[in-house]
Amino acid sequence: MRKSNYDKYPAIKMHSAQQCTTGWSAILAQLKSKLSGRGILVIECYHGVNEGELEKALAAVFKADSMINAQQAYKSASEIDALTFPDVTDDRIFGFRTRLNIEAFFDDKKVTSLRAQIDQKNSEIVVLYGTGASHLVSDPDVLVYADMARWEIQQRMRRGEVSNLGVKNCDLEIARKYKRAYFVDWQICDRLKKKTIDHWHYLLDTNQPDHPKMISIEVFQTAMEQAVNQPFRVVPFFDPGPWGGQWMREVCDLDKEPANFAWCFDCVPEENSVQFQFGETTMELPASNLVFFRPKQLLGAGVYARFGDEFPIRFDFLDTMDGGNLSLQVHPLTEYIQEHFGMHYTQDESYYMLDAGQDAIVYLGLKEDVNPDLMIQELKAAQQEGQFFDAEKHVENWPAKKHDHFLIPAGTVHCSCTNSMVLEISATPYIFTFKLWDWGRLGMDGLPRPINIERGEKSIQWDRRTEWTKKNLINRFEYLEEGDGWRAEKTGLHETEFIETVRHWFTKKVHHDTRGNLNVLNLVQGREAIVESPAGNFEPFVVHYAETFIIPANVGAYTIRPYGEGSQEECATIKAFVKY
């Protein structure tokens, strides 16, 4: 195997010299200079920002009695628990996407009292900080937004450093903290972020402890504009799991210490971040900022009209090479996910085989003679009584080889098995998986992984059996066109799914055009390729094997050709876009 060239820390290099201020001392000195001895400084914070670190930095510059944490005006933790319970629920995994805004967390009497305190200090500097700080005043003199990438929040949750919004629950198990953040905290913070963006003066990157970075809103807007007019990659993240394998460790040059790496989010802007390089300084911001603040340029007018400011396409990796089977599972139908979780589209998906061992198989669809009542009865017996569930008795399995493409519309029972390396191409609602059977094993936390047979049986499409699956869901390759040194074929997804995928094989330059539609691609074969603008609208962009990259709708025409060490090889990309 050749030395890995996978880039784990991609960054967008800013064209023009832009100022990025680093370190609390320099940042706060710059902010204080904007106030001229009096006025209101608001530091609005995304969930997960270390307010203790922020308080310590502020206390070194501002008087203690001039600093106000927004949480002083929150309702009590018990009131917030009661307020959010209908969305959080008592389910270990699932909740309902909240309709609450940050205003609901505040106690009106406490807000009135704090506003009176602020008014009394009109001849000095007042500093308000924390999530919801901007709610306390209508027109601050300086408004700073302290941002945080979701993956970093999750790491802090695992270390017991972060509670959910408005409560003290650092010691709660990570699954429940994550669920509450996903369904409540992050929804509220995203709405507040979008509401306040037009009033920001500065933006803070607080991902690295004690190493903040700040840019002005003008620089932020320039960065957003540059990003949506060129190819770019988000920062991938990798995590071990009970079924994890060894392929990504080698191909992506990962840490040797963890026992395995099970999955990677290689393009999930809701969770991933984007890095911007300002000279020698790299700033990391949530990739969702691009979706929120440049949605039409990134997604295209048609996709934006259909999905709003949500990025609807997900690329991620599932590695079982020398590992175990994924759970046997099914995803909810659209009607179910809308009614029970507040999502307006569901998790249709597919497995593209980046690699596969000789014994690799995929469970997909049901046997022709499946008995639904018996299958559910035996699944429940396995869950409740510890009996072994014989998956092969009920679920069809298919041999899997490199470059196969298995289509998985919602409602289809499925599971990738050992010795497979899957590029999962799917719609974005990624946590809505109903596990039916998990092979009797424990999760990474030593606890049984949650099984959802009752939910799953309401979504299983029992008519998706052997012959139907073979005809509709496996290698539905369709020749499209070819040219000098290239050929194109459609590989899916299923007709009920809104994503289309096209694979190009090439030894020479291939011409593409977004036609005003978001494109997401992965280099599924070949060591290296280069993406270029025929009109010179962006700098040439090099991609490596297995890297996922985004071509914003704004880009229009672009080309891809083999490059560098891979210039003599046949390459292949798979491209996903939303069907109109």
C-alpha positions as CSV (number, residue, x, y, z in Angstrom):
1,M,0.0,0.0,0.0
2,R,1.4,3.4,-1.0
3,K,1.9,6.1,1.6
4,S,-1.3,7.9,2.5
5,N,-1.9,11.3,0.9
6,Y,-5.4,11.8,2.5
7,D,-5.6,15.4,3.9
8,K,-7.1,15.3,7.4
9,Y,-6.9,19.0,7.9
10,P,-8.0,20.7,4.6
11,A,-8.2,24.5,4.7
12,I,-9.4,27.3,2.3
13,K,-6.5,29.6,1.7
14,M,-7.8,33.2,1.7
15,H,-6.8,35.1,-1.5
16,S,-6.3,38.5,0.0
17,A,-4.4,39.5,3.2
18,Q,-7.0,39.5,5.9
19,Q,-6.5,40.3,9.5
20,C,-7.1,37.6,12.1
21,T,-6.4,38.5,15.7
22,T,-5.3,35.7,18.1
23,G,-5.1,35.3,21.8
24,W,-7.4,36.7,24.5
25,S,-5.1,39.6,25.4
26,A,-5.0,41.0,21.8
27,I,-8.7,40.2,21.1
28,L,-10.0,41.9,24.3
29,A,-7.7,44.9,23.8
30,Q,-9.1,45.4,20.3
31,L,-12.7,45.1,21.6
32,K,-12.1,47.5,24.5
33,S,-10.6,50.1,22.1
34,K,-13.9,50.1,20.2
35,L,-15.8,51.2,23.3
36,S,-13.9,54.3,24.2
37,G,-14.4,54.0,28.0
38,R,-18.2,53.3,27.9
39,G,-20.8,51.2,26.2
40,I,-22.1,47.7,26.0
41,L,-20.0,44.7,24.8
42,V,-22.0,41.6,24.1
43,I,-20.3,38.2,23.5
44,E,-23.0,35.8,22.3
45,C,-22.0,32.2,22.6
46,Y,-22.8,29.0,20.9
47,H,-23.5,26.0,23.1
48,G,-20.2,24.4,24.3
49,V,-18.1,27.6,24.5
50,N,-16.0,27.4,27.7
51,E,-17.6,30.3,29.6
52,G,-15.1,29.7,32.5
53,E,-12.2,30.4,30.1
54,L,-14.1,33.4,28.8
55,E,-14.8,34.8,32.2
56,K,-11.2,34.5,33.3
57,A,-10.0,36.4,30.2
58,L,-12.6,39.1,30.6
59,A,-11.8,39.5,34.3
60,A,-8.2,40.4,33.4
61,V,-9.4,43.4,31.4
62,F,-12.8,44.5,32.8
63,K,-14.1,45.2,36.3
64,A,-15.9,42.3,37.9
65,D,-19.0,44.2,38.7
66,S,-19.3,45.2,35.0
67,M,-19.5,41.6,33.8
68,I,-22.9,39.8,33.5
69,N,-23.4,36.2,32.5
70,A,-26.7,35.7,30.5
71,Q,-27.5,32.6,32.5
72,Q,-28.1,34.8,35.6
73,A,-31.4,35.6,33.9
74,Y,-32.3,32.0,32.9
75,K,-35.2,30.1,34.4
76,S,-34.3,27.5,37.0
77,A,-32.8,24.2,35.8
78,S,-36.0,22.4,36.8
79,E,-38.1,24.8,34.9
80,I,-35.9,24.4,31.8
81,D,-36.1,20.6,32.2
82,A,-39.9,20.8,32.2
83,L,-39.9,23.2,29.3
84,T,-37.8,21.0,27.1
85,F,-39.1,17.6,28.1
86,P,-41.7,17.3,25.4
87,D,-38.8,17.6,22.9
88,V,-36.1,15.7,24.9
89,T,-38.5,12.9,25.9
90,D,-37.4,10.0,28.1
91,D,-36.2,8.0,25.1
92,R,-32.4,7.3,25.2
93,I,-31.8,8.1,21.5
94,F,-34.7,10.0,20.0
95,G,-36.5,13.3,20.6
96,F,-38.4,15.9,18.7
97,R,-36.8,18.8,16.9
98,T,-37.7,21.7,19.1
99,R,-39.7,24.8,18.1
100,L,-38.3,26.7,21.1
101,N,-36.2,29.9,20.8
102,I,-33.7,31.2,23.4
103,E,-36.3,33.6,24.7
104,A,-38.1,30.7,26.3
105,F,-35.2,30.0,28.6
106,F,-35.3,33.4,30.2
107,D,-37.2,34.5,33.3
108,D,-39.0,37.8,32.6
109,K,-38.5,39.2,36.1
110,K,-34.8,38.4,36.1
111,V,-34.4,40.0,32.6
112,T,-36.1,43.1,33.8
113,S,-33.8,43.3,36.8
114,L,-30.7,42.8,34.8
115,R,-31.7,45.4,32.2
116,A,-32.2,47.9,35.1
117,Q,-28.7,47.1,36.3
118,I,-27.3,47.7,32.8
119,D,-29.1,51.1,32.5
120,Q,-27.6,52.2,35.8
121,K,-24.1,51.6,34.3
122,N,-24.6,53.9,31.3
123,S,-21.4,55.8,32.0
124,E,-19.1,52.8,32.0
125,I,-18.4,49.6,30.1
126,V,-20.8,46.7,30.6
127,V,-19.9,43.2,29.3
128,L,-22.7,40.7,28.7
129,Y,-21.7,37.1,27.7
130,G,-23.0,33.6,27.3
131,T,-25.8,32.0,25.2
132,G,-28.6,34.4,24.9
133,A,-26.6,37.5,26.0
134,S,-27.8,39.4,22.9
135,H,-31.4,38.9,24.2
136,L,-30.7,41.2,27.1
137,V,-30.0,44.3,25.1
138,S,-31.5,45.5,21.8
139,D,-28.5,47.5,20.4
140,P,-25.1,46.7,21.9
141,D,-22.2,48.9,20.9
142,V,-20.1,45.9,20.0
143,L,-21.6,42.4,19.3
144,V,-19.2,39.4,19.1
145,Y,-20.3,35.9,18.2
146,A,-18.3,33.1,19.9
147,D,-18.6,30.1,17.7
148,M,-17.9,26.4,18.2
149,A,-17.8,23.3,16.0
150,R,-20.2,20.5,16.9
151,W,-17.5,17.8,16.9
152,E,-15.5,19.8,19.4
153,I,-18.6,20.2,21.6
154,Q,-19.1,16.4,21.5
155,Q,-15.5,15.9,22.6
156,R,-16.0,18.3,25.5
157,M,-19.2,16.4,26.4
158,R,-17.3,13.1,26.5
159,R,-14.7,14.7,28.8
160,G,-17.5,15.9,31.1
161,E,-16.7,19.6,30.4
162,V,-20.0,20.6,28.9
163,S,-23.6,20.5,30.1
164,N,-26.7,21.0,28.1
165,L,-28.1,24.5,27.8
166,G,-29.4,26.0,31.1
167,V,-28.8,22.9,33.2
168,K,-25.9,21.3,35.1
169,N,-25.6,17.7,33.8
170,C,-21.9,17.2,32.9
171,D,-22.0,13.7,34.3
172,L,-25.0,12.6,32.3
173,E,-24.2,9.8,29.8
174,I,-23.0,11.1,26.5
175,A,-25.8,9.6,24.4
176,R,-28.4,11.6,26.4
177,K,-26.4,14.8,26.4
178,Y,-25.9,14.5,22.7
179,K,-29.6,13.8,22.0
180,R,-30.7,16.8,24.0
181,A,-28.1,19.0,22.2
182,Y,-29.2,17.7,18.8
183,F,-32.9,18.2,19.3
184,V,-32.9,21.3,21.5
185,D,-29.7,23.2,22.3
186,W,-28.3,23.3,18.7
187,Q,-31.6,24.1,17.2
188,I,-32.0,27.0,19.5
189,C,-28.5,28.2,19.0
190,D,-28.7,27.9,15.2
191,R,-31.9,30.0,15.2
192,L,-30.2,32.6,17.4
193,K,-27.1,32.6,15.2
194,K,-29.2,33.3,12.1
195,K,-31.2,36.0,13.9
196,T,-28.2,37.9,15.1
197,I,-25.8,37.6,12.1
198,D,-26.8,40.9,10.6
199,H,-25.7,42.7,13.8
200,W,-22.3,41.0,14.4
201,H,-19.2,43.1,14.5
202,Y,-16.8,40.2,15.1
203,L,-16.6,36.4,15.0
204,L,-14.6,34.3,17.5
205,D,-13.3,30.8,16.9
206,T,-13.2,29.2,20.4
207,N,-12.4,25.6,19.4
208,Q,-8.8,25.5,20.8
209,P,-8.7,26.0,24.6
210,D,-7.0,29.3,25.5
211,H,-6.2,30.0,21.9
212,P,-9.1,32.1,20.5
213,K,-9.0,33.7,17.0
214,M,-11.2,36.6,15.9
215,I,-12.1,38.2,12.6
216,S,-14.3,41.1,11.7
217,I,-17.7,40.6,10.1
218,E,-16.3,42.0,6.9
219,V,-13.6,39.4,6.8
220,F,-16.1,36.7,7.7
221,Q,-18.3,37.7,4.8
222,T,-15.3,37.7,2.4
223,A,-14.4,34.2,3.6
224,M,-18.0,33.0,3.0
225,E,-18.0,34.5,-0.4
226,Q,-14.8,32.9,-1.5
227,A,-15.8,29.5,-0.2
228,V,-19.0,29.3,-2.2
229,N,-17.2,30.2,-5.4
230,Q,-14.6,27.4,-5.4
231,P,-14.3,23.7,-4.6
232,F,-13.6,23.0,-0.9
233,R,-13.5,20.2,1.7
234,V,-14.9,20.2,5.2
235,V,-12.7,18.9,8.1
236,P,-13.4,15.2,8.5
237,F,-13.6,13.5,11.9
238,F,-13.1,9.8,12.7
239,D,-14.4,7.7,15.6
240,P,-14.1,4.1,16.9
241,G,-17.1,1.8,17.3
242,P,-18.0,-1.7,18.4
243,W,-17.9,-2.9,14.7
244,G,-14.9,-0.7,13.6
245,G,-12.2,-1.8,11.2
246,Q,-8.7,-1.0,10.1
247,W,-8.9,0.4,6.5
248,M,-9.3,4.1,7.4
249,R,-6.4,3.9,9.8
250,E,-4.0,3.1,6.9
251,V,-5.6,4.9,4.0
252,C,-6.3,8.1,6.0
253,D,-3.2,7.9,8.1
254,L,-4.9,7.9,11.5
255,D,-3.7,7.5,15.1
256,K,-2.4,4.0,15.8
257,E,-3.6,4.0,19.4
258,P,-7.4,3.4,19.1
259,A,-8.4,-0.2,18.7
260,N,-10.3,0.6,15.5
261,F,-12.0,3.4,13.5
262,A,-15.6,2.7,12.7
263,W,-16.9,5.7,10.9
264,C,-16.0,9.1,9.5
265,F,-18.1,12.2,8.7
266,D,-16.3,13.2,5.5
267,C,-19.1,15.6,4.4
268,V,-21.8,16.4,6.9
269,P,-21.8,20.2,7.1
270,E,-24.3,20.1,10.0
271,E,-21.5,18.4,12.0
272,N,-18.3,19.2,10.2
273,S,-16.2,22.4,10.3
274,V,-14.4,24.4,7.6
275,Q,-10.9,25.9,8.1
276,F,-9.9,29.2,6.7
277,Q,-6.2,30.0,6.4
278,F,-5.3,33.6,7.0
279,G,-1.5,33.8,6.4
280,E,0.0,31.6,9.1
281,T,-3.2,31.4,11.1
282,T,-6.0,28.9,10.5
283,M,-9.5,29.6,11.8
284,E,-12.0,26.8,12.2
285,L,-15.7,27.5,11.9
286,P,-18.8,25.3,11.6
287,A,-19.5,24.4,8.0
288,S,-23.2,25.1,8.7
289,N,-22.3,28.8,8.6
290,L,-22.0,28.5,4.8
291,V,-25.4,26.9,4.6
292,F,-27.0,29.5,6.8
293,F,-25.4,32.6,5.3
294,R,-24.8,31.7,1.7
295,P,-27.5,29.1,1.0
296,K,-28.4,30.0,-2.5
297,Q,-24.8,30.3,-3.7
298,L,-23.9,27.0,-2.0
299,L,-27.0,24.8,-2.6
300,G,-28.5,26.5,-5.7
301,A,-31.9,28.1,-5.9
302,G,-33.7,24.9,-6.6
303,V,-32.2,23.0,-3.7
304,Y,-32.7,26.0,-1.4
305,A,-36.3,26.3,-2.4
306,R,-36.9,22.7,-1.5
307,F,-34.8,22.3,1.7
308,G,-34.2,25.8,3.0
309,D,-30.9,26.4,4.7
310,E,-30.1,22.7,5.2
311,F,-27.4,20.7,3.4
312,P,-29.4,17.7,2.1
313,I,-26.5,15.4,1.0
314,R,-24.3,13.3,3.3
315,F,-21.1,11.4,2.6
316,D,-19.6,9.3,5.3
317,F,-17.4,6.2,5.8
318,L,-18.3,3.0,7.5
319,D,-15.3,0.7,8.0
320,T,-15.6,-2.9,9.0
321,M,-12.4,-4.2,7.4
322,D,-11.2,-6.8,10.0
323,G,-14.1,-5.6,12.1
324,G,-17.7,-6.7,12.7
325,N,-21.1,-6.3,11.2
326,L,-23.1,-3.1,11.5
327,S,-26.4,-3.5,13.3
328,L,-29.3,-4.9,11.3
329,Q,-31.4,-1.8,10.8
330,V,-34.1,0.2,9.0
331,H,-34.8,3.9,8.5
332,P,-38.2,5.5,9.0
333,L,-40.5,6.5,6.3
334,T,-41.1,10.2,5.6
335,E,-44.5,10.3,7.3
336,Y,-43.1,8.6,10.4
337,I,-40.1,10.9,10.8
338,Q,-42.3,14.0,10.3
339,E,-44.8,12.9,12.9
340,H,-42.5,11.6,15.5
341,F,-39.3,13.7,15.2
342,G,-40.2,16.9,13.5
343,M,-38.0,16.3,10.4
344,H,-39.4,17.1,7.0
345,Y,-37.5,14.5,5.0
346,T,-36.0,11.1,5.9
347,Q,-32.8,9.1,5.8
348,D,-32.8,7.5,2.4
349,E,-29.3,6.2,1.7
350,S,-26.9,3.9,-0.2
351,Y,-23.7,1.9,0.3
352,Y,-21.0,2.5,-2.3
353,M,-18.2,0.0,-1.8
354,L,-14.9,1.7,-1.7
355,D,-13.3,-1.6,-0.9
356,A,-14.3,-5.1,0.0
357,G,-12.8,-8.4,1.1
358,Q,-13.5,-11.6,-0.7
359,D,-16.0,-12.7,1.9
360,A,-17.8,-9.3,2.1
361,I,-21.6,-9.3,2.0
362,V,-24.4,-6.8,2.5
363,Y,-27.7,-7.7,4.1
364,L,-30.4,-6.0,2.0
365,G,-34.1,-6.6,1.7
366,L,-36.0,-9.7,2.9
367,K,-36.2,-13.3,1.9
368,E,-39.0,-14.2,-0.6
369,D,-40.6,-16.5,2.1
370,V,-40.2,-14.1,5.0
371,N,-42.9,-14.3,7.6
372,P,-43.3,-10.8,9.1
373,D,-44.9,-11.9,12.3
374,L,-42.3,-14.6,12.9
375,M,-39.4,-12.2,12.1
376,I,-40.6,-9.6,14.6
377,Q,-41.3,-12.3,17.2
378,E,-37.8,-13.7,16.9
379,L,-36.3,-10.2,17.0
380,K,-38.1,-9.4,20.2
381,A,-37.0,-12.8,21.7
382,A,-33.4,-11.9,20.8
383,Q,-33.8,-8.6,22.5
384,Q,-35.7,-9.6,25.6
385,E,-34.5,-13.1,26.2
386,G,-31.0,-13.0,24.8
387,Q,-31.7,-15.6,22.1
388,F,-29.7,-15.5,18.9
389,F,-31.4,-14.0,15.9
390,D,-30.8,-15.8,12.7
391,A,-30.6,-12.9,10.3
392,E,-30.0,-15.2,7.2
393,K,-33.4,-16.9,7.9
394,H,-35.3,-13.7,7.2
395,V,-33.0,-11.2,5.5
396,E,-31.4,-11.6,2.0
397,N,-27.6,-11.2,1.7
398,W,-25.6,-10.3,-1.3
399,P,-21.9,-10.7,-2.1
400,A,-20.2,-7.3,-2.2
401,K,-17.2,-6.2,-4.2
402,K,-15.3,-3.0,-4.8
403,H,-17.3,-0.3,-6.7
404,D,-20.7,-2.1,-6.1
405,H,-23.5,0.3,-5.2
406,F,-26.4,-0.9,-3.0
407,L,-29.4,1.4,-2.8
408,I,-31.3,1.7,0.5
409,P,-34.5,3.7,0.3
410,A,-36.1,4.2,3.7
411,G,-38.0,1.2,5.0
412,T,-35.5,-1.3,3.6
413,V,-33.9,-3.7,6.1
414,H,-30.1,-3.6,5.6
415,C,-26.6,-4.0,7.2
416,S,-23.1,-3.8,5.9
417,C,-21.0,-6.8,7.2
418,T,-17.4,-7.5,8.1
419,N,-14.6,-6.7,5.7
420,S,-16.3,-3.9,3.9
421,M,-15.4,-0.3,3.4
422,V,-18.5,1.7,2.7
423,L,-18.9,5.2,1.3
424,E,-22.4,6.0,2.5
425,I,-24.2,8.4,0.3
426,S,-27.4,9.5,1.8
427,A,-29.8,12.2,2.8
428,T,-28.7,14.1,5.9
429,P,-30.9,13.1,8.8
430,Y,-28.3,10.8,10.1
431,I,-29.3,9.7,13.6
432,F,-32.7,8.2,12.7
433,T,-31.6,4.6,12.6
434,F,-33.8,1.9,14.1
435,K,-31.6,-1.0,15.1
436,L,-33.4,-4.3,14.9
437,W,-30.5,-6.6,16.0
438,D,-27.0,-5.9,17.1
439,W,-25.4,-9.3,17.2
440,G,-25.6,-9.5,21.0
441,R,-22.7,-7.1,21.6
442,L,-22.1,-4.1,23.8
443,G,-21.4,-0.5,22.7
444,M,-18.1,1.4,23.3
445,D,-19.5,2.5,26.7
446,G,-20.0,-1.1,27.8
447,L,-23.8,-0.9,27.7
448,P,-26.1,-2.7,25.3
449,R,-26.8,-0.5,22.2
450,P,-30.4,0.7,22.0
451,I,-32.6,-1.5,19.9
452,N,-35.8,-0.1,18.4
453,I,-37.9,-3.0,17.1
454,E,-41.2,-1.3,17.9
455,R,-40.3,1.7,15.8
456,G,-38.6,-0.4,13.2
457,E,-41.5,-2.7,12.5
458,K,-43.7,0.4,11.7
459,S,-41.3,1.3,8.9
460,I,-40.2,-2.0,7.4
461,Q,-41.5,-2.5,3.8
462,W,-42.3,-6.2,3.8
463,D,-42.7,-6.4,0.0
464,R,-39.0,-5.6,-0.6
465,R,-37.9,-9.2,-1.0
466,T,-35.2,-11.0,-2.9
467,E,-36.3,-10.5,-6.5
468,W,-37.5,-6.9,-6.0
469,T,-34.2,-6.0,-4.2
470,K,-32.1,-7.6,-7.0
471,K,-34.0,-5.7,-9.7
472,N,-34.3,-2.3,-8.0
473,L,-31.5,-1.9,-5.4
474,I,-28.2,-3.5,-6.6
475,N,-25.9,-2.0,-9.2
476,R,-28.5,-0.1,-11.1
477,F,-25.8,1.1,-13.5
478,E,-27.0,3.0,-16.6
479,Y,-24.7,4.1,-19.3
480,L,-24.9,7.9,-19.9
481,E,-22.2,9.1,-22.3
482,E,-18.5,9.0,-23.1
483,G,-15.8,11.1,-24.6
484,D,-12.0,11.2,-25.2
485,G,-10.6,9.3,-22.2
486,W,-13.8,9.2,-20.1
487,R,-17.1,7.6,-19.7
488,A,-20.1,8.3,-17.4
489,E,-22.8,6.1,-15.9
490,K,-25.7,6.6,-13.5
491,T,-25.4,4.4,-10.4
492,G,-28.5,5.5,-8.4
493,L,-30.1,6.3,-6.0
494,H,-33.5,4.6,-6.1
495,E,-36.3,6.4,-7.9
496,T,-38.0,7.2,-4.6
497,E,-34.9,9.0,-3.3
498,F,-34.2,12.6,-4.2
499,I,-30.4,12.1,-4.7
500,E,-28.9,11.1,-8.0
501,T,-25.4,9.7,-8.3
502,V,-23.2,9.6,-11.5
503,R,-19.8,7.9,-11.7
504,H,-17.1,9.0,-14.1
505,W,-14.2,6.8,-15.1
506,F,-11.4,8.9,-16.7
507,T,-7.8,9.0,-17.9
508,K,-8.2,12.5,-19.3
509,K,-10.0,15.7,-18.5
510,V,-13.8,15.4,-17.8
511,H,-16.0,18.5,-18.1
512,H,-18.7,19.0,-15.5
513,D,-21.2,21.8,-14.8
514,T,-23.2,22.3,-11.6
515,R,-26.0,23.9,-13.6
516,G,-26.9,25.8,-10.5
517,N,-27.1,22.7,-8.4
518,L,-24.9,21.6,-5.5
519,N,-22.4,18.8,-6.4
520,V,-20.7,16.5,-3.8
521,L,-18.0,14.2,-5.1
522,N,-15.5,11.6,-3.9
523,L,-12.4,10.3,-5.7
524,V,-13.2,6.6,-5.4
525,Q,-10.3,5.5,-7.6
526,G,-7.0,7.0,-8.4
527,R,-4.3,8.5,-6.2
528,E,-4.8,12.1,-7.1
529,A,-6.9,14.4,-9.3
530,I,-7.2,18.1,-9.9
531,V,-10.3,20.2,-10.2
532,E,-10.0,23.3,-12.4
533,S,-12.1,26.2,-13.7
534,P,-12.1,26.5,-17.5
535,A,-12.5,30.3,-17.0
536,G,-9.9,30.6,-14.3
537,N,-12.6,31.5,-11.7
538,F,-10.9,29.6,-8.9
539,E,-7.4,28.2,-8.0
540,P,-6.8,24.6,-9.1
541,F,-7.9,22.3,-6.4
542,V,-6.2,19.0,-5.8
543,V,-8.1,16.0,-4.3
544,H,-6.7,12.6,-3.1
545,Y,-8.1,9.1,-3.0
546,A,-11.2,8.7,-0.8
547,E,-11.5,12.5,-0.2
548,T,-15.0,14.0,-0.4
549,F,-15.2,17.5,-1.9
550,I,-18.0,20.0,-2.4
551,I,-18.6,22.0,-5.6
552,P,-21.0,24.9,-4.7
553,A,-23.8,25.6,-7.1
554,N,-22.2,29.0,-7.8
555,V,-19.1,27.4,-9.4
556,G,-20.8,26.4,-12.7
557,A,-18.4,24.8,-15.1
558,Y,-15.4,22.8,-13.8
559,T,-13.1,20.0,-15.0
560,I,-11.5,17.1,-13.3
561,R,-8.4,15.2,-14.5
562,P,-5.8,12.8,-13.2
563,Y,-2.9,14.6,-11.6
564,G,0.5,14.2,-10.0
565,E,1.3,10.7,-8.9
566,G,-2.0,9.5,-10.2
567,S,-1.7,11.1,-13.7
568,Q,-1.1,7.8,-15.4
569,E,-3.9,5.9,-13.6
570,E,-7.5,5.5,-14.5
571,C,-9.4,7.6,-11.9
572,A,-13.1,7.6,-10.9
573,T,-15.3,10.0,-9.1
574,I,-18.8,9.5,-7.9
575,K,-20.9,12.7,-7.9
576,A,-24.2,13.3,-6.0
577,F,-26.7,16.0,-6.6
578,V,-30.4,16.6,-5.9
579,K,-32.8,15.5,-8.6
580,Y,-35.3,18.1,-9.8
